[in-house]
C-alpha cells in the first residue's frame, strides 16, 4: 500500500507542472475577438491596393475570403446557418473533427488567410499578419485545440477554394481582349493613358446567388444622339456642366468616392501613379466602422462582411454584363470631340464602358444589406479615405452614403444620369434578393 501511494504521488508530482502549464496556457488567451476580423480585413485591403487589383477582381477576393471566415466561425454559436449552403456551386461545409476542442475564432482566421493568400500576389504580407495572430493563439491554447482548429480552418478554406476554381475566373484570364470599335456612341479607350478595357470577359464569371448575370438587367441606355432635344444629349450636357460649374463641395464629393485603384498624373515626360482602395474596399471599411459603432457581435460582423462582399461580387457580374453589352461611350470622348476639346473630367475616366455605373450598383447593394441588418437611421462618419486622401465624411443614414456615391460620378464627369440611376436600381434589387434569402 505504501509503495502504491508513493507511486501515485510521484506521478502526480511529475504531471503537475504540465497541468499547471496547460492551465496557464489557456488563461493567457487575450484577444479581442470582435476586432479580429477587422484586422484580417484591413490587411487584405492593404494587399489588394498594393497589388492593384481592379474592382471586379477585388470583389471576388473579398467574397471568398469573408465567406471562409464566416463559415469557420459560425460553429461558435449554435444554430447559426451556413451562407454558402444557399449560394450556388459550393460543396457542403465540413465540420471540425473534434467540435469540443475547436477554437472557432482561430479556425476563422486560418480559413480567411488561406483563401486570401490563394487569390492574391503579395502573400508574404498576409502571411506576416496571419503568423502574428496565430502565435497569440498558439501561446494560449492546448496543442490539440490549436492543431484541431487550424486543421478545421484549412478544410473550410479548401472547400471555399474549390468553388473559386470553377467560377470561370481562370478561364477568363486567357480570353481575347476587348475589340475597339470606332463608330459613334461606342466606347473607346480614354485619355490620358488609353488603357485597354478592364475585364471584358467578366460577364462569364459564375454568380453566387443570382440565377444569371442578366437577372436584373437594366433597360437599354439612352440612344446616342447629338440632337439637342435627345435624352442622351441632355444628359451629356448635364455632366459637362457639372464639371464646368463644379462647386468646392461637389469637387470634394467626386474625389472622395473616386476609389480608382490606379490613377496616373502626367507632368511633361514624367508619369506619377497613386494607388487607392477600390469601391468594394471602401464599403468593407464602412462595415468595420458601423460594426464597431453598433457593438455588433463577431457572428453578426462576419455575416455582414460575407453577405455584403457576396452581393458586391454578384453586382459586378451583372453590371459588367451590361457594360459590354451596350458598350456606351464615356463623356470625355464625346465632349472633347464635339463640344469642348479642352474639357476634362475631375476624375480620371476608368477604362471600361460607361453604362451602367459599377460604383452605384455595388454601393446600393452593400447599403441595402447593411440597412436591412442594422437599420437605415444610423448616422456615422466614414473615415475610410483618411489614409488615402486625408478626408472623411459624415452621413445621416447608410443609404445617404450610397446616394452620394451615385451623384459623385456625375460630379466627377465620368457618367451620365441614366447610368447612375439604373446602377442604383440594380444594386437595390440585388440587396433585396440577398436580404430575403438570408433573413
C-alpha positions in Angstrom: 0.0 0.0 0.0 2.8 2.4 0.9 4.5 1.6 -2.4 1.3 2.4 -4.4 0.8 5.7 -2.5 4.4 6.7 -3.3 3.9 5.8 -6.9 0.7 7.9 -7.1 2.4 11.0 -5.6 5.4 10.6 -7.9 3.1 10.5 -11.0 1.1 13.4 -9.7 4.2 15.4 -8.9 5.6 14.7 -12.4 2.4 15.7 -14.1 1.6 18.7 -12.1 3.9 21.1 -14.0 2.3 20.1 -17.2 -1.2 20.5 -15.8 -0.2 23.9 -14.4 1.3 24.8 -17.7 -1.8 23.9 -19.7 -3.9 25.8 -17.3 -1.7 28.8 -17.5 -1.6 28.4 -21.3 -5.4 28.6 -21.5 -5.6 31.6 -19.3 -3.2 33.7 -21.4 -5.6 34.0 -24.4 -6.2 37.7 -24.5 -7.6 38.5 -27.9 -10.4 41.0 -28.8 -12.5 38.6 -30.9 -14.8 41.5 -32.0 -11.8 43.2 -33.6 -10.2 40.1 -35.1 -11.9 40.1 -38.4 -11.4 43.8 -38.9 -7.7 43.3 -38.5 -7.7 40.5 -41.1 -9.9 42.6 -43.4 -7.8 45.7 -43.2 -4.6 43.7 -44.0 -6.4 42.2 -47.1 -7.4 45.6 -48.3 -3.8 46.8 -48.0 -2.7 43.9 -50.2 -5.5 44.5 -52.7 -4.4 48.1 -53.0 -0.7 47.2 -53.2 -1.3 44.5 -55.9 -3.6 46.9 -57.9 -6.5 44.5 -58.3 -9.3 46.1 -60.3 -12.7 46.4 -58.7 -14.4 43.2 -60.1 -11.4 41.1 -59.1 -11.2 42.8 -55.7 -14.9 41.9 -55.1 -14.1 38.3 -55.8 -11.2 38.2 -53.3 -13.4 39.8 -50.6 -16.3 37.5 -51.2 -14.4 34.2 -51.0 -12.2 35.3 -48.0 -15.1 36.6 -45.9 -17.3 33.6 -46.7 -14.5 31.4 -45.4 -14.2 33.4 -42.2 -18.0 33.2 -41.6 -18.3 29.5 -42.4 -15.4 28.7 -40.0 -16.7 31.0 -37.2 -20.4 30.1 -37.3 -19.9 26.9 -35.3 -19.2 29.1 -32.3 -22.9 29.9 -32.0 -25.5 27.2 -32.0 -28.0 27.1 -34.9 -26.1 29.7 -37.0 -26.9 28.7 -40.5 -24.5 28.3 -43.4 -24.4 31.1 -46.1 -22.7 29.0 -48.7 -25.4 26.4 -48.5 -27.8 28.8 -50.1 -25.3 30.0 -52.7 -24.5 28.3 -56.0 -21.6 25.9 -56.6 -20.4 25.3 -53.0 -19.9 21.8 -51.6 -21.3 21.3 -48.0 -19.0 22.9 -45.5 -17.1 20.4 -43.4 -17.4 20.1 -39.6 -14.5 20.1 -37.1 -13.1 16.6 -36.3 -13.4 17.4 -32.6 -16.0 20.2 -32.0 -15.5 20.3 -28.3 -11.8 21.1 -28.8 -12.1 23.6 -31.5 -11.4 27.3 -31.2 -13.6 28.7 -34.0 -12.0 32.2 -34.0 -8.7 30.6 -34.7 -10.3 28.5 -37.5 -11.9 31.6 -39.0 -8.5 33.4 -39.1 -6.8 30.4 -40.7 -9.6 30.0 -43.3 -9.6 33.7 -44.2 -5.9 33.9 -44.8 -5.6 30.6 -46.6 -8.2 31.8 -49.1 -6.8 35.4 -49.3 -3.3 34.1 -49.9 -4.5 31.8 -52.7 -6.2 34.7 -54.5 -3.6 37.5 -54.2 0.0 38.1 -55.1 1.6 39.7 -52.0 1.3 36.5 -49.9 4.1 37.4 -47.6 2.4 40.5 -46.3 -0.7 38.4 -45.5 1.4 35.6 -44.0 3.1 38.0 -41.6 -0.2 39.2 -40.2 -1.5 35.6 -40.1 1.5 34.4 -38.2 1.3 37.1 -35.6 -2.3 36.3 -34.9 -1.8 32.5 -34.9 1.1 32.9 -32.5 -1.2 34.5 -29.9 -3.5 31.5 -30.1 -0.6 29.0 -30.1 0.8 30.5 -26.9 -2.5 30.3 -25.2 -4.2 27.1 -26.4 -3.5 23.5 -25.7 -1.7 21.9 -28.6 -4.6 19.6 -29.5 -7.0 22.5 -29.6 -4.7 24.6 -31.7 -4.0 21.8 -34.2 -7.6 20.8 -34.4 -8.7 24.4 -35.0 -6.1 25.1 -37.7 -7.0 21.9 -39.4 -10.7 22.9 -39.4 -9.9 26.3 -40.9 -7.8 24.6 -43.6 -10.7 22.3 -44.6 -13.2 25.2 -44.7 -10.8 27.3 -46.9 -10.2 24.3 -49.1 -13.9 23.9 -49.7 -14.3 27.6 -50.5 -11.4 27.5 -52.9 -12.8 24.5 -54.8 -15.7 26.8 -55.8 -13.3 29.6 -56.8 -11.5 27.2 -59.1 -14.7 26.6 -61.2 -16.2 30.1 -61.3 -14.5 30.7 -64.7 -12.0 33.2 -63.4 -9.1 31.2 -64.6 -10.8 30.7 -68.0 -11.3 34.4 -68.5 -7.6 35.1 -67.9 -6.8 33.6 -71.3 -9.7 35.1 -73.3 -9.2 37.7 -76.0 -9.1 41.4 -75.1 -11.9 43.8 -76.0 -12.1 44.8 -79.6 -12.3 48.5 -80.0 -15.0 49.9 -82.3 -14.8 53.3 -83.9 -18.4 54.1 -84.6 -20.1 57.0 -82.7 -21.6 56.2 -79.4 -19.5 53.1 -78.8 -16.8 53.0 -76.0 -13.2 53.8 -76.9 -10.1 54.0 -74.7 -9.9 57.3 -73.0 -7.1 59.8 -72.1 -4.7 60.2 -70.6 -3.4 56.7 -70.9 -5.8 55.0 -73.3 -5.7 51.7 -71.3 -7.3 48.6 -72.6 -10.8 47.7 -71.5 -10.8 46.2 -68.0 -12.3 42.7 -67.6 -14.3 42.4 -70.9 -15.0 38.7 -70.1 -16.2 39.3 -66.5 -19.8 38.5 -67.6 -18.7 34.9 -67.9 -17.9 34.6 -64.1 -20.4 32.5 -62.3 -22.8 34.3 -59.9 -23.0 33.4 -56.2 -26.8 33.9 -55.7 -28.3 35.4 -58.8 -29.8 32.9 -61.3 -27.8 34.5 -64.1 -25.9 37.7 -64.9 -28.9 39.1 -66.6 -31.4 38.5 -63.8 -31.7 42.2 -63.0 -30.8 43.6 -66.4 -31.4 47.3 -66.7 -33.2 48.9 -69.6 -31.1 50.0 -72.6 -29.2 53.2 -72.2 -30.5 56.4 -73.9 -29.9 56.2 -77.6 -26.7 58.0 -78.7 -27.7 61.3 -80.4 -26.2 64.8 -80.5 -29.6 66.3 -81.3 -30.1 68.9 -78.6 -33.6 67.5 -77.9 -32.5 64.0 -77.3 -32.3 62.4 -73.8 -28.7 61.4 -74.4 -27.6 64.9 -75.3 -29.4 66.5 -72.4 -27.6 64.1 -70.0 -24.3 64.7 -71.8 -24.6 68.4 -71.2 -25.6 67.8 -67.6 -22.3 66.0 -67.0 -20.4 68.6 -69.0 -21.9 71.5 -66.9 -21.5 69.6 -63.6 -17.7 69.7 -64.1 -17.6 73.1 -65.7 -19.5 74.7 -62.9 -18.3 72.5 -60.1 -18.5 73.9 -56.5 -15.9 73.0 -53.9 -18.4 70.7 -52.2 -19.1 68.9 -55.4 -15.5 68.6 -56.2 -14.8 67.0 -52.8 -17.7 64.6 -53.2 -16.4 63.5 -56.6 -12.8 62.9 -55.3 -14.0 61.3 -52.1 -15.8 58.5 -53.9 -13.3 58.1 -56.7 -12.0 54.8 -55.4 -9.9 54.3 -58.6 -7.3 51.6 -57.8 -4.7 53.2 -60.1 -4.6 56.9 -61.0 -1.9 58.4 -63.1 -0.8 62.0 -63.3 1.4 63.4 -66.1 3.9 66.2 -65.8 5.7 66.5 -69.2 7.5 63.3 -69.8 7.1 62.1 -66.3 4.2 60.0 -65.1 3.2 59.6 -61.5 0.8 56.9 -60.2 -1.1 56.6 -57.0 -2.9 53.6 -55.5 -6.2 53.8 -53.7 -8.9 51.5 -52.4 -11.5 50.0 -54.7 -15.3 50.6 -54.4 -15.8 47.2 -52.6 -12.8 48.0 -50.4 -14.4 51.3 -49.4 -17.5 49.5 -48.3 -15.5 46.9 -46.4 -14.1 49.9 -44.5 -17.6 51.2 -43.8 -18.7 47.8 -42.5 -15.8 47.9 -40.0 -16.9 51.4 -38.8 -20.5 50.5 -38.5 -20.0 47.2 -36.7 -17.8 48.8 -34.1 -20.3 51.7 -33.7 -23.2 49.2 -33.3 -21.1 47.0 -31.0 -22.1 44.1 -33.2 -21.3 40.5 -32.2 -18.5 38.8 -34.0 -21.0 36.5 -35.7 -23.1 39.4 -36.9 -20.0 41.2 -38.1 -18.9 38.1 -40.0 -22.3 37.7 -41.6 -22.4 41.3 -42.7 -18.9 41.1 -44.3 -19.8 37.9 -46.1 -23.2 39.0 -47.4 -22.1 42.4 -48.5 -19.0 41.0 -50.2 -21.0 38.4 -52.0 -23.6 40.9 -53.1 -21.0 43.2 -54.5 -19.4 40.2 -56.3 -22.7 39.5 -58.0 -23.2 43.2 -58.6 -20.0 43.5 -60.6 -21.0 40.5 -62.7 -24.4 41.9 -63.6 -23.0 45.4 -64.1 -20.2 44.2 -66.3 -22.6 42.2 -68.4 -24.5 45.4 -69.3 -21.3 47.4 -69.8 -20.0 45.1 -72.5 -23.5 44.6 -74.0 -24.3 48.3 -74.5 -20.6 49.5 -74.9 -21.7 53.1 -74.1 -19.1 55.8 -74.8 -17.7 57.8 -72.0 -18.5 61.6 -71.6 -14.9 62.7 -72.2 -14.8 61.1 -75.7 -18.0 62.8 -76.9 -17.4 66.1 -75.2 -13.8 66.6 -76.5 -14.8 65.5 -80.0 -18.0 67.5 -80.3 -18.4 70.2 -77.7 -15.2 71.4 -76.0 -11.8 69.9 -76.8 -10.3 71.5 -73.6 -12.8 69.9 -71.3 -11.6 67.3 -68.8 -13.4 65.4 -66.1 -12.5 65.9 -62.5 -11.8 62.2 -62.1 -9.7 60.1 -64.4 -12.1 58.1 -66.5 -11.9 54.3 -65.7 -11.0 52.1 -68.7 -14.3 50.4 -69.4 -17.7 51.2 -71.0 -20.0 53.8 -69.2 -23.4 52.2 -68.8 -24.2 51.3 -66.0 -22.3 52.7 -63.1 -20.5 50.0 -61.2 -19.9 52.0 -58.1 -23.6 52.8 -58.0 -24.5 49.1 -58.3 -22.3 47.8 -55.6 -22.8 50.7 -53.2 -26.6 50.3 -53.3 -26.2 46.6 -52.9 -24.0 46.9 -49.9 -26.0 49.8 -48.3 -29.2 47.7 -48.7 -27.7 44.8 -46.8 -26.3 47.0 -44.1 -29.6 48.8 -43.7 -31.6 45.6 -43.5 -29.4 44.3 -40.7 -28.7 47.5 -38.7 -31.5 49.8 -39.8 -31.1 52.8 -42.1 -31.4 55.5 -39.5 -27.8 55.3 -38.4 -25.6 58.4 -38.6 -21.9 57.6 -39.0 -18.6 59.2 -40.0 -16.8 57.4 -42.8 -13.0 57.6 -42.2 -12.1 55.0 -44.8 -10.4 57.6 -47.1 -8.3 59.2 -44.4 -5.3 57.1 -45.2 -5.6 57.7 -48.9 -7.0 61.2 -49.3 -6.9 62.7 -45.8 -10.7 63.1 -46.0 -13.7 61.9 -44.0 -17.4 62.5 -44.5 -20.4 62.3 -42.2 -23.7 60.7 -43.2 -27.1 60.7 -41.5 -28.0 57.3 -43.0 -26.3 54.4 -44.8 -28.4 55.0 -47.9 -27.4 58.6 -47.9 -23.8 57.5 -48.4 -24.9 55.2 -51.3 -26.9 58.1 -52.9 -23.8 60.3 -52.7 -21.8 57.7 -54.5 -24.1 57.9 -57.5 -24.2 61.7 -57.8 -20.4 61.7 -57.3 -20.0 60.0 -60.7 -21.7 62.9 -62.4 -19.9 65.5 -60.4 -16.6 63.7 -61.4 -17.5 63.8 -65.1 -17.3 60.1 -65.8 -21.0 59.1 -66.0 -24.4 60.2 -67.3 -27.5 60.4 -65.2 -29.1 57.2 -66.6 -26.1 55.1 -65.7 -26.1 56.1 -62.0 -29.8 55.9 -61.6 -30.1 52.4 -63.2 -27.0 51.3 -61.5 -28.5 52.2 -58.1 -31.7 50.4 -59.0 -29.9 47.3 -59.9 -27.9 47.4 -56.7 -31.1 47.7 -54.7 -32.6 44.7 -56.4 -29.6 42.6 -55.5 -29.7 43.7 -51.9 -33.4 42.8 -51.7 -32.6 39.3 -53.1 -29.9 38.8 -50.5 -31.8 40.1 -47.5 -34.8 37.9 -48.4 -32.7 34.8 -48.8 -30.7 35.4 -45.6 -33.2 36.9 -43.1 
